[in-house]
Amino acid sequence: MARAGLDWSLEDLAQAAGVHRNTISSFERGIYEGEPNSLAKIRKALEKAGIEFTDGEALGVRLKAKRR
């Protein structure tokens, strides 16, 4: 959802996070849990791009409001 919200391809996120695109693809498809270091890099890249991870009643992501 986060990658889609940014309209990023696998390659876009892989480049921003410094991980291989197959790592992201496998994680998204649920066939790989991911290494903690790789997941941290992915999260950091998404947050830098404006994604906010929510952990209220429903887990999810949203785009942060743009500052004016």
Summary of the structure (lengths in Angstrom):
residues: 68
radius of gyration: 12.0
end to end distance: 25.1
largest distance: 40.5
contacts: 158
relative contact order: 0.20
helix: 50%
strand: 15%
